[in-house]
């Protein structure tokens, strides 16, 4: 019986000793030894409240109240801090003088990342203390050191069953922009399990991204761990709000191969405001990425990353766009295809009277730095085919561009009806070829910078609402003339050269053929819809004779049996005004009279005609002038 009593007393004493160890063993004496080493390695001052042994829930060490001060160049607050760091070890191996870490727990860590107005990060000065003069190269040791900077090597040597982080906060502030921005990661939770050589660790991360209040999660595994850079396989499921992403791949021999898949992205779920009038969905995203690490010196990082097999579907209402791509960060090729695209589905405002159906859209482009080269753009619109090539340089609100546009078989009627830019409607089949250049794509920018040259042709055309001949004869006060189409100008062909500059379209060498007339001329049309056009209407012989019968004074303006009527068009495209250049027309008549008089006077002065001949010529001249 006494033996059991003594055993009980011994157990109590032993338990008392164990429970009192945290109070009996003072570990703060080691601060003076290790604190300067830590400060030198971090290039930061640190403060430590307490360090002691722990018995419960497991045997280990607790470091409490650690604060890492900020670099004075970036501010006076703390750079990082945590409430406590618990390192628990396995008891049985410890009795055999082996330290095996069972769990590491970090509570309430805080990290502040700052970018100053010069674009420098406070992270860049960690461990960046001035170095002393280099010492002679030491002899290589037998065992290589794991201090190569590879985090996987450190992780492999850590050998711990469980690493957890709770209540973490990461703050990021960017002072390099005109309007400083700040982001914050709150409620950061991290759990890492099975960190041992030969095993495959699992990772769980959860946090909240502010100011968007979006939950972020990462779950997956990587490994098995080896004492080198290789990861034979990794796979993670990432969540950002409503968006889910899967990342799988390998890192072997310094070569990364990864595949990213995203089932769906909705623009309304993005953490940033997107200037869209309607939600857009991106579905079935998949991309394969290959990279080399570390890369050759002097090679830009974007050249080391290769993107293969990029594919996604852009869903806008009932319209679908298939996007493909491949290349590197500095030279990327992208393709877009859409069998049918309705403008009513586009997430931007368009100044159209009615929705349009764009068929057979094909786009092939290259992204080279800031340059976007369109190698081919083709589509079917308004019954015709539109093709374009060009180059756009991004990086500004009004990006510069230049290119060439070719159009064949475009139906003018539906095009003008959709645009609704004029009270006059027209029909016909149009084709043109234009070389264009400028800056920006908004109308105010184009009015200032757009320059273009080219040729336009229209066949089997009809301009509704105005008949150029009717407008001409009305202003000549011709009575009793009936036209087949008094409210329309009908022509078989029309073509012109044009040049655009400073918001003005210069129409040059216009030629229009019709059954009743042929028009030549030119003028200007402004981006502000102003008109200043002049045409010479050479009427057909039957129509010329009808006008001469009604207005005999025009007889002397005939040339080859056809009457030439100078017509002007002014005002705006919304309210055009028509006129006849009477001075030019009467000038022709006056010229004819002068020629006749000059001939008669010459005959008199030269004595080549007798008075009766002069009298006869005078009567014939007056009869011709008066139409009798």
ABEGO torsion letter per residue (X at the ends): XAAAAAAAAAAAAAAAAAAAAAAABBAAAAAAAAAAAAAAAAGBBBBBABBBBBAOABBEBBBBGBBBBBBAAAEABBABBBABBBBBBBAAAAAAGBBBBABBBBBGBBBBBBBBAAGBBAAAABGABBBBBBBBBBBBBABBBAAAGBAAAAAAAAGBABBBBBGBBBBBBBAABABBBBBBBBGBBBBBBGBBBGBBBBBBBBBBBOAAGBBBBBBEBBOBBBABABBABBBBBBBBEABBBBBBEBBBGGBBBBBBBBABBBAAABABBBBBABBBBBBGBBBBBBBBOBBBBGBBAAAABBBBGBBBBBBBEABBBBBBBBEBAABBBBBBBBABBBAAABABBBBBABBBBBBGBBBBBBBBEABBBBABBBBBBGGBBBBBBEBBBBGBABBBBBEBBBBBGBBAAAAAAAAGABABBBBEBBBBBBBBBEBEABAAAAAAABBBBEBBBBBGBBBBGBBAAAAAAAAAGBBGBBBABAABBBBABBBBBBBBBGGBBBBBGBBBBBAABBBBEEEBBBAAGBBBBBBBBBBBAAAAAAAAAABAAAAAABBGGBBBBBBBBBEBAABBBBBBBAAAAAAAAAAAAAAAAAAAAAAAAAGABBAAAAAAAAAAAAAAAAGX
